[in-house]
């Protein structure tokens, strides 16, 4: 049995966020009776993009996290990196889910996401090259 506590926690937290963002899209679609697309509704467009961006970014980061952890990456740096990525996803997601939040939250959230992904790439590469 493979024990991946860092990846498991990161997947749980990111999965919960993705579920929340998806539920928000579904709620808005049902409320406004929009079956396909966004019906030129800026709020729905924003919710759809927030959910889609999370779905686009999370899989590779979690795969890299699992690969690094399974190959023996040091847990503390891996946990900090996974936390940075997850924090970025929550900041980015909050901008898309909560009306009226400043765009800078999106910027800093994406920056943390990209930094987390870059560090996950570096950690995975480091354990592969050992």
Buried (B, 14 or more C-beta within 10 A) or exposed (E): EEEBEBBBBBBEBBEEBBEBBBEBBEEBBEEEEBEEEBEEBEEBBBBBBBBBBBEEBBEEBBEBBBBBBBEEBEEEBBBBBBBBBBBBBBBBBBBBBEEEEEEEBBEBBBBBBBBBBEBBBEBBEBBEEE
